[in-house]
Amino acid sequence: MKRLMLAAAALLFSCAAFAQFPNKPIRIVVPFPAGSATDTITRILGQSVSAAIGQPIVVDNKAGADGAIAGAEVVKSAPDGYTLFMATNSPMAVVPAMKKAPPYDPLTDFTPITDVGRYTFFLYANAEAPFKTFREMVAYAKANPGKLNYGTGNTTGIMSFAQMNALAGIDMTHVPYKGEPQAVTDMVGGRVQLVWATPTTGLAHVKDGKLRALATNLKARSGLLPDVPTMAEVGVPGYSVSSWAALYGPAKISREVLTRLNKEFTDAMKRAEVIAAMEKQAFPMNPSTPEELSAFTKAQLESYRAIMKSIGMQPE
């Protein structure tokens, strides 16, 4: 009888905790600057969830180290569901693959909550660059090794250029930035000639004639810029870098809180206004169970390690 009473008390406590969560603001740590694509999609999703739960969703931008700074902070946070991580392939797959001693283990130091979606990337070029198409860019780069500068604001950009350059047989000079907005700003100004970036930071400059889009990372052309070919169409069928976002918390979040978080965020991704806002960012959503995200995270880590091996990149 005593055991039954203790079990009933534990169940009641668990249900009460679930019912009370959340009772204060939830902070989502974003590993890139304000104005970046990840920041934008987090704010869209956060606004919808906030309205549903009656608590503020606070976006906390912690840029730097390809997302590792943000990831390391979340790992150290209390596993109470009030600190979350809007992670991308950069901190969760590329950093662990590129570092001999990464600051965390993406498979054991986090609680997977839900997949969020996929980013569209374009290869943008300054409109004043001496080429207008991808093939012309490759020909120019081969004739002028090291003379073209390319900017990167995240590890998707780093891996995209590394694989693209290896497959196309070209040599360019790398100029790293803390985020896409800074890289695109310098490309518009002419300091760098090429950047792999999202529509969030580059599309407006294409429309006003300051940039050109030479290719997309998608398997099929984007409706945003239907005239822009895929990498396979421009003669680089082996290109395989993909970019995604997903929501995690620190390890050991309780099942009750995890269930609530998954429900609120996946419900938000089904709302018409959120879908419409994400479509403007060329960001198709992909809500999932925690278990599906766990398996996806593992597969992506293995995929990026394979890409690094194929292009001869060694962990640092």
C-alpha positions in Angstrom: 0.0 0.0 0.0 2.8 2.4 0.9 4.5 1.8 -2.5 1.2 2.4 -4.3 0.8 5.7 -2.4 4.3 6.8 -3.2 3.8 5.9 -6.9 0.5 7.8 -6.9 2.2 10.8 -5.3 5.0 10.7 -7.9 2.4 10.6 -10.7 0.5 13.5 -9.3 3.7 15.5 -8.9 4.7 14.7 -12.5 1.3 15.8 -13.8 1.4 19.0 -11.8 4.9 19.8 -13.1 3.7 19.2 -16.7 0.6 21.4 -16.1 2.7 24.2 -14.6 5.3 24.2 -17.4 6.0 26.8 -18.6 5.4 29.4 -15.9 8.1 31.8 -17.0 9.8 33.0 -20.2 11.6 30.5 -22.4 15.0 31.5 -23.8 16.1 30.2 -27.2 19.8 30.5 -27.8 20.5 31.2 -31.5 24.1 30.6 -32.7 24.1 33.4 -35.3 23.6 37.2 -35.3 20.4 39.1 -35.4 19.2 39.3 -39.0 20.5 35.9 -40.0 18.2 33.3 -41.4 18.3 31.3 -38.1 17.4 34.3 -36.1 14.5 35.1 -38.4 13.0 31.6 -38.4 13.4 31.4 -34.6 11.5 34.6 -34.1 8.7 33.5 -36.4 8.3 30.3 -34.6 8.8 31.8 -31.2 6.1 34.4 -31.7 3.6 31.7 -32.5 4.6 29.5 -29.5 4.5 32.5 -27.2 1.0 33.3 -28.1 -0.1 29.7 -27.5 1.6 29.2 -24.1 1.1 32.7 -22.7 4.8 33.2 -21.9 7.4 35.2 -23.7 9.9 33.5 -26.0 13.2 35.4 -25.7 15.7 35.0 -28.5 19.3 35.2 -27.3 21.9 35.6 -30.1 25.3 34.0 -29.2 27.3 34.2 -32.4 30.8 32.9 -32.9 32.9 29.7 -33.3 30.5 28.4 -35.9 27.8 28.0 -33.2 30.0 26.2 -30.7 29.8 29.1 -28.2 26.0 28.9 -28.2 26.0 25.1 -28.0 28.5 25.0 -25.1 26.3 27.5 -23.2 23.2 25.4 -23.7 24.9 22.3 -22.6 25.7 23.9 -19.2 22.2 25.2 -18.7 19.6 23.6 -16.3 17.6 20.9 -18.0 14.3 22.5 -17.0 13.0 23.4 -20.5 13.6 27.1 -20.1 16.8 27.2 -22.1 16.6 25.8 -25.7 19.0 25.8 -28.6 17.9 26.6 -32.2 20.8 24.6 -33.6 21.8 24.1 -37.2 24.1 21.6 -39.0 27.0 24.0 -38.1 27.2 23.4 -34.4 25.6 20.0 -34.4 27.3 18.2 -37.3 30.1 20.3 -38.8 31.8 21.5 -35.6 32.0 18.0 -34.1 33.2 16.6 -37.4 35.9 19.4 -37.9 37.3 19.4 -34.4 39.5 16.8 -32.8 38.3 17.9 -29.4 34.8 19.4 -29.9 33.3 21.3 -26.8 30.4 18.9 -26.6 29.0 15.6 -28.0 25.9 16.4 -30.1 24.5 12.9 -29.5 24.7 12.8 -25.7 24.9 16.4 -24.4 21.6 17.5 -25.8 17.9 16.6 -25.6 16.4 16.5 -29.1 13.0 18.2 -29.2 12.0 18.5 -32.9 13.4 18.9 -36.3 12.4 22.4 -37.7 13.3 22.5 -41.4 15.7 23.1 -44.2 17.5 26.2 -45.5 17.7 27.3 -49.1 21.1 28.5 -50.0 22.3 30.3 -53.2 25.8 31.0 -54.4 25.7 34.7 -54.8 28.3 36.8 -56.7 28.9 40.6 -56.7 27.2 42.0 -59.8 30.5 43.7 -60.8 32.5 40.4 -60.8 34.0 39.5 -64.2 31.5 36.6 -64.8 27.8 36.2 -65.0 27.3 32.4 -64.7 28.6 29.5 -62.6 30.6 28.1 -65.5 32.1 31.5 -66.3 33.1 31.8 -62.6 34.8 28.5 -62.7 36.7 29.4 -65.9 37.8 32.7 -64.4 38.9 31.1 -61.2 41.0 28.5 -63.1 42.6 31.3 -65.1 43.2 33.4 -62.0 44.0 31.0 -59.1 43.7 32.7 -55.7 42.5 36.0 -57.0 38.8 35.6 -56.2 37.8 36.1 -52.6 34.9 34.2 -51.1 33.2 35.0 -47.8 31.6 32.6 -45.3 29.4 33.3 -42.4 28.7 29.8 -41.2 30.0 26.3 -41.6 27.5 25.5 -44.4 29.3 28.2 -46.4 32.7 26.8 -45.4 31.8 23.2 -46.4 29.9 24.4 -49.5 33.0 26.2 -50.8 35.4 23.4 -49.8 33.4 20.7 -51.6 32.5 23.0 -54.6 36.2 24.1 -55.0 37.4 20.5 -54.8 34.9 19.2 -57.3 35.3 22.1 -59.7 39.1 22.1 -59.4 39.4 25.8 -58.5 41.4 27.8 -56.0 40.0 30.9 -54.2 40.9 32.9 -51.1 38.7 32.4 -48.0 37.6 35.4 -45.9 35.7 34.2 -42.8 32.9 36.2 -41.1 30.9 35.7 -37.9 27.7 35.6 -39.8 26.0 35.8 -43.1 24.9 39.5 -42.8 28.4 40.7 -42.5 29.7 38.5 -45.4 26.9 39.6 -47.7 27.4 43.3 -46.8 31.1 43.0 -47.7 30.2 41.2 -51.0 27.8 44.0 -51.9 30.7 46.4 -51.2 33.1 44.4 -53.3 35.6 43.1 -50.7 34.6 39.5 -51.5 33.2 38.3 -54.8 31.3 35.2 -53.8 29.2 34.0 -50.8 27.0 30.9 -50.2 24.1 32.4 -48.3 20.3 32.2 -47.7 17.6 34.3 -49.3 17.1 36.1 -46.0 20.4 38.0 -46.5 20.9 37.9 -50.3 17.6 37.9 -52.2 16.9 41.6 -51.8 20.3 42.5 -53.3 19.6 40.2 -56.3 16.4 42.0 -56.9 18.1 45.5 -56.8 20.8 44.3 -59.1 23.8 44.4 -56.7 24.2 40.6 -56.6 23.7 37.7 -59.0 22.7 34.2 -57.9 24.7 31.6 -59.8 23.4 28.3 -58.3 21.3 26.8 -55.5 22.1 24.0 -53.0 18.6 22.5 -53.5 18.0 19.3 -55.5 15.4 21.2 -57.6 15.2 24.9 -58.5 13.8 27.3 -56.0 10.5 29.1 -56.7 12.1 32.3 -55.4 14.6 32.3 -58.2 13.4 29.8 -60.8 16.1 30.8 -63.3 18.9 29.8 -61.0 20.2 26.3 -61.7 21.1 23.5 -59.3 24.7 22.4 -58.8 24.0 19.3 -60.8 22.7 21.5 -63.7 25.9 23.6 -63.7 28.1 20.5 -63.9 28.8 19.6 -60.2 26.5 16.6 -59.5 28.7 15.5 -56.6 27.8 18.5 -54.4 26.0 17.2 -51.4 26.0 19.9 -48.6 22.6 20.4 -47.0 21.6 22.9 -44.3 19.0 22.5 -41.6 17.7 23.8 -38.3 16.4 21.8 -35.3 15.4 22.5 -31.7 17.4 21.0 -28.7 17.7 21.5 -25.0 20.4 20.4 -22.6 20.6 16.7 -21.7 18.3 15.1 -19.3 15.1 17.2 -19.8 12.3 15.3 -18.2 9.9 13.4 -20.5 7.0 15.5 -19.3 8.6 18.8 -20.2 10.0 17.3 -23.5 6.5 16.2 -24.5 5.1 19.6 -23.9 7.9 21.4 -25.8 7.5 19.1 -28.7 3.8 19.6 -28.9 3.9 23.4 -28.7 6.6 23.8 -31.3 5.2 21.2 -33.8 1.7 22.6 -33.4 3.1 26.0 -34.3 4.8 24.7 -37.4 1.3 23.6 -38.6 -0.3 27.0 -38.3 -1.1 28.8 -41.6 0.5 32.0 -40.6 3.8 30.3 -39.6 3.8 28.3 -42.9 3.3 31.5 -44.9 6.0 33.4 -43.1 8.5 30.5 -43.5 7.7 30.2 -47.2 8.8 33.8 -47.6 12.2 32.7 -46.1 12.3 29.7 -48.5 12.4 27.5 -45.4 10.3 24.3 -45.7 9.5 23.0 -42.2 9.8 19.4 -41.1 8.4 18.9 -37.6 9.3 15.6 -36.0 9.4 13.5 -32.9 12.4 13.7 -30.5 13.3 10.2 -31.6 13.3 11.1 -35.3 15.5 14.1 -34.6 17.9 12.0 -32.6 18.3 9.6 -35.5 18.6 12.5 -38.0 21.3 14.2 -35.9 23.4 11.0 -35.9 23.0 10.5 -39.6 24.0 14.1 -40.3 27.1 13.9 -38.2 28.2 10.8 -40.2 27.3 12.6 -43.5 29.5 15.6 -42.8 32.4 13.4 -41.7 32.1 11.6 -45.0 32.1 14.9 -46.9 35.2 16.0 -45.1 36.9 12.7 -45.9 36.0 12.9 -49.6 37.5 16.4 -50.0 40.6 15.7 -47.9 39.7 17.9 -44.9 41.2 16.8 -41.6 39.8 17.6 -38.2 41.7 20.5 -36.5 
